Amino acid sequence: QVQLAESGGGSVQVGGSLTLTCAATGYIYSGYCMAWFRRAPGKKREGVAAVDADGVTAYADSVKGRFTVSRVIANHTLYLQINSANPQDEARYYCAADWCPAKGAASMASWTRILLTDDYTYWGQGTQVTVSI
């Protein structure tokens, strides 16, 4: 059984930075993909960033160039560095993990869509990020 625990949320000013951490317990196989999702009030959950088993990263267009996802396999930890925060980033952020799907000959655009689709098996409870003006 895999358990995920997010931390690092809090208040950040517009233009500021914040780092979220997802600590995994149980066995995270090296073949797992891990991702960050977020849900703002009144909106559906959306994929933000992900990293696959080969270390390839994927980002939603809304965060590309501002967010950085990274993973330390040895200690089963996933990070999300948020830079240049804006009010649209305010949400509850969730960590997710699952076996990576077969990549086949998928293009990067297709692979991004796959990685940022919220059909992961394991989820954390989330951590709140508030953006203040």
N, C-alpha and C positions, 0 to 999 in steps of 0.2 A: 504494500500500500504506500502510495506516495502522498506526502503532505507538503503543501506550499504555504509559506508565511511571508507576506509582504511587510515591508517597513520603509521608513524614510519619508512618508507623506507629511504634509504640513502646509503652511502658508508660504507663498512665494510672491514677490512683487512682479508686476509686468516687466518683462525683460530680464528677470532673474533666473537663477539656476537651482536645480534640486536633483538629488540622486535617489532613486528608489532601488530597494534591494529585495530580492525574492530568495529566501532560503528554503531549500528542498530537503526533506528528510525521507527516509525510505530509500529505495534504490532508483536512482535516475540513470538509466542506461545511456551509454554514449550515443545510441541511435535515437535518442529523444530530440524532438524539437521543443523549444520553449518560446513563449511569447508574452507580450504585454497587451492587455486590452483595457479599455476604459468605458465607463458609462456615466454620462452627465444626466442630471435630472430631466425627465421627460424625453430622453433620447434612448435609442437602442444601443446595446453594447457594440463597440467597434474595435477592430484590431488596430494596434498602434505600431508595434515593432515585433520582430521575431528573429530567431536565429536557428538555423537547422543543424543537423548533426555534423556537417562539414564546416560549420562556422560561417556559412553564408547568411548575411543579414538582409532583412526586408523591412520596409517602412511604408506606412500610409503616406500619401502625398501631403497631407496636412502637417506632418511632423518632419518630413524629410529635410535634412540640413540643420535641424534644431535638436533632434533627439538622437541619442546613440545607445544601442542595445549591445550588451556584452555578456559573456558567459564564462564562468570559471568552472570547468567540468570537475576538476579535482575536489572542489569543496561544494559542488552542487549549488552554485549560486548564480543567479541571473540579475543583471543590473539594467537600469534605465536612467541615463543621464538626460535630464531635461534642461535645455538652454533656451534663452530668449522666450521665456514663458509668455503666453498671451491668455486673455480671458477665456478663449475657446478650449484651453487645456484644462480648465477646472472640471474635475470629474473624480470618480472613484476608480482607481487603477488596480487591475487584477493581473496576477501572474497565472500562466497556464502551461501545462506540459503534456506531452503524449508522444508515442512512437511517431517518427516522421512518416508521412505517406510516401508512396513510391513517386520519385521525381520524374523518372523516364526522360523524355525529351522536352519537358516543359520549358517554355521560355521564362525569362526572369519575371516578366509581368504576370504570367500564369502562376508561377511558383509563389510570388508575393501574394496573389489572391488566395492561394491555397493556405499559406502559412497564417494569413490574417483572418481566416474564417474560424468562427468560434465553435468548432466541434471538437475541442480538446477534451480529454477525459478528466484530467486533474486540474483543479482550480484552487486558488487561495481565497481568503476572505476579503481581500482588497485593502487598499490604503488610500485615504482621501487626500487629494491635492486641491488647495484653494489658491486662486490667483487674485491678488489684490492690486488695485490701481494706485 
